[in-house]
Amino acid sequence: MSAINKLERHQARTAYLFIAPTMLLFIIFMVIPVVMALYLSFTNYDVLSRMDWVGWDNYRRLLDDSLLWLTFRNVLLYAVIFVPLNIMVSFGLGLLVNHAWRGVKLFRTLYYLPTLTSAVAAATVWLWLLHPEFGLVNGLLSYIGVTGPAWVAQTETAMMAIVLVTLWQSVGSNMIIYLAGLQGVPGHLYESARLDGANRWDMIRYITWPQLRPTTFLVSTMAIIGALQLFDQAFVLTQGGPANMTKTPVYLIYQQGFNQLQMGYASAQAFVLAMAILIFSLINMRITKAEESVI
Amino acid sequence: MKKRWMTLTATVLTAAMIAGCSGNNGGGTSEGGTSPGTEGGSGDKPVELTFWGDWGGEGQVQFETMVNAFNESQDKIRVKYVLQQDMITKFLTSATSGGTPDILFWDRWRTSLYAPKNVLHPIDELMARDGVERDNYFEESLKELTYDDKLYGLPLTVDARALFYNKTMLEEAGLEPPTTWEELATAAKALTKWNGDKLEVAGFSMSDPGLFNMYLQQAGGQMITEDGKTSFNNEQGMEVLSFWDRLMNQDKVYKIGFEQGLGEGTDAFVTGKLAMHFTGPWMLSTYKKYGSELDFGIVPPPAGPSGDQASVMGGFGLVIPEGSKHKDEAWEFITWWLANKDNAMLWAQTSLNLPGYKPALEDPFFADDPLWQPFLETLEFAKIRPQHPGYSVMEVDGLIPNLELFIQNKQSAEDTLAKSQTQGDKLLKDNEVVE
């Protein structure tokens, strides 16, 4: 008995030692800064000259900050469109390239390629493609007699343009995650389903999709976090315009902290954003885990 | 045995990571920090100064030309240019943790935000000691470097927008370069070419609603009042909007998004898809590259309905951070560059910027050049942006979004001005200086 305990203790110690480097980095670069930011959000810290405790002042100011809430509305709208589309498209692509057929590796590479480009560079190229008069997108539309909009400049389409570009850039890596998940679905499940007379769609609906629930959870959580932290593509494509329609909380936090030197207030804004991310991740967790697993 | 190996490996890994981590930190500070000239402060060794800027590429070469010329001119001070991509953020951290540079390349409008924090060194005493004349600089550019009656730096460049026009296109249409809003609107309409619902040539660029400030002054108005409130929800503001409405929605001289995403080689003005637009001297070298393919002229911005002329002056300066240990030497470098005609000219000809030092602007290089001359004229009446620390936020987050809705015909002129006022006043108040 005691020998087993001893062994366990030893194993535990080794395990702690193994996770020590990661934990150390996590504490230095995540935990400490987060705690500091929480503290700063109760001060009037301006980086340069002062850091006095101001109590709840920053949070009170938040309530009245209509621009901040507008940016939250913007990213929520973005998330509502972006996250489901992201899951559907990357799941679909994953299914498509899951089977071994001639040239599949080429397609896997092609779908993954956009992920490797820098967000800013890709957005710059897209800006070109979306140009109202000389862009490829509107050029193609004009062949079918449609006058395309000024995608990134018009209030109606600016957010759609950002969804399009970010989707293009992010489905590749999610496709890989789904692909890994798909390869792990045991073949005997399909076999027995076939014996029971299930068709292709049934198998996707009742086997593949439930089996991939952990994968979907991962993909959707990352997508939600990414959506709420939207910044670079939106900044390059629209600079937050037109009419503040695509301004995002991260943009505002950066501006408030680094351009206006109100780091205390910016920290408070950042905390609200962090809370929002936490809440939506929890909701997501409930939704994704709602159904009982098949096995 | 196996276990022991694992333990050992883990320990080594941990140690390596900690070492790597702290090693990086060390590298970080020594690379950016530059504790200036601690070793060269006394004796015969020259004093070493660090000069930070965020101009890379050609700009870096231009700065280094000046730095090298200064280093060769004497042997007491050695200046080194350090490119800081994210200069302002870097300065923020260095100002508190030490390791500030001795000279900082400075976007002048930031002065009203940074000077109250006591991180910049006032130069009034140095000016008086060395007899540097204020008259040699545009009063507006000095004003932008001033906070609370203290001067914090000298202007390196001055700029202001003027009207660039495509000569060939105006000649073909039998038009003279516009000098008033009325002439501008007429010319813009005549130069615009539509093909069905495709805009082929825009007569005049309406891409930047941020130019409202300039138009408002041309209409005889001011952006904000003395006590820090917006002052465009009035007759003058209305005048600007009805002028824009005429250009955008009645005469349709432009289409939104027309220039978005067009880089240097595909610039609408270069490719003949845009006949006229407001821009600054920073575009001259780009446009000159196209030589005979692009025949263009420049005139000062057309005057408003009551004959008011206006443009917004901007530009850069050089400042001395309060943390510098060699302020006198830094000042010597700054005056060598910015208060000496020969050196100011060397800078101007190297970088093709209008120098902040006025005597250099009298040089035939500028005064006799038909492309520079309109800017000199414009600078005589150009005014800086209001010095409220919340001004740019008010403009970017409060005013421009509403103007965009107006330009896209989604909000009436009255609503636009009223909403810009409420939102703008709030942003100004939230971002004013708190002592």
Interface residues (C-beta under 8 A of the other chain):
Chain A: H10 R13 T14 L17 F18 A20 P21 L24 L25 I28 N44 D46 V47 L48 S49 R61 D65 S66 L67 T124 L127 W128 L130 H131 P132 E133 F134 G135 T147 A150 W151 V152 A153 Q154 T155 G240 G241 P242 A243 N244 K247 Q255 F258 N259 Q260 L261 Q262
Chain B: K3 M6 T7 A10 T11 L13 T14 M17 I18 C21 I88 T89 L92 T93 A95 T96 L113 Y114 P116 K117 N118 V119 D197 K198 L199 E200 K255 I256 G257 F258 Q260 G261 L262 G263 T266 P389 G390 S392 V393 V396 D397 I400 P401 N402 E404 L405 Q408 K410 Q423 L427 D430 N431 V434
